[in-house]
Amino acid sequence: MTSSQPLPRGLTSLIPDARAQATPGERAASQLLHLREATVPVPVLAAAAELIAPQLTDPDPATREAATAVHALLLAAVESAVPGQ
């Protein structure tokens, strides 16, 4: 929670809601970080790398770390799939 967001009040302040506030890119980075093996078309890998790229400069260090790791894995997979390399 950042200082610009209002603090939760009442009963809702007792219920954790961090997952609900995560952006799609943050959720994707977190989920893909745990993925060890998958078979997908190269364009899907390239699109995933593009979608995660904005998270590389996220203010949250954990998000940046996960995004950096996943982005590197995706780029490596794309590069290794290119014929003749």
N, C-alpha and C positions, 0 to 999 in steps of 0.2 A: 504494500500500500504506500503510495507516495504522499507527501505532505499536501499536495493540491487536492486530494480526494477527501471528502468529508468522512469523519469517523462513523462507523455503524452505531446505531442506537438500539436499545431495548433488547429483545430476545434475539434479533438477527445478529447482534454483536457477538453472541456466543457460538454462532454457527460459522465454521471456516468456509470461506468461499473463494480461496485463491485460484482453484481450477476454473471457476466460472469467469474469472477476470482475465485469464490468460488469452492472449491473442491467438489466432489460428497458426501463425508462424511459430509461436512459442510452443504450442501443443505439438505441432508437426516435428519440431526439432527435438523435443523431449521424447516423443514416440519413436522417431527414427534412430535416435542415439542407441536405443536398446536392440534395434534390428541387426541381426548378424548375417543373414543371407536371404536374398530374394531374387527372383528372376522377373525382370520388367523390361520393357522396351527402352532403348537409349533415350528417345525423346522424353519419356517420363522422368528419367533420372536428371536430364538437363533441366526440365521444368521444375523439379523439386529443388535443385540447386539454386535456381533463380528465385523461387519462393522463399527459401531460407536466407538468401543473401542479405536482405534488410536487417535480419536479426544479428548479423555480425557486428553491428554498431549499437546494439541495444544497451541501455544504461545498466541493466541488471547483469552482474558478472556471471551468474550461473547460466543465464540465457545465452550470453555471448560465448561462453565455453562450450555449451552443447551445440550451438549453431556452428561454431568453428569446426568442431569435430565432425559433425554430420556433413557440413559443406565439403570438407576435405575428402571424406569417404565418397560422396556422390561424384565429385570431380574426378577422383581417381578411377571410379567405376566407368565413367563416361570415356575417359582417356584410354582405359585398357580395352574398351569395347570397339574402338575405332580400328578398322582393318589397316594393316600395313605399319602399325606402330609397335 
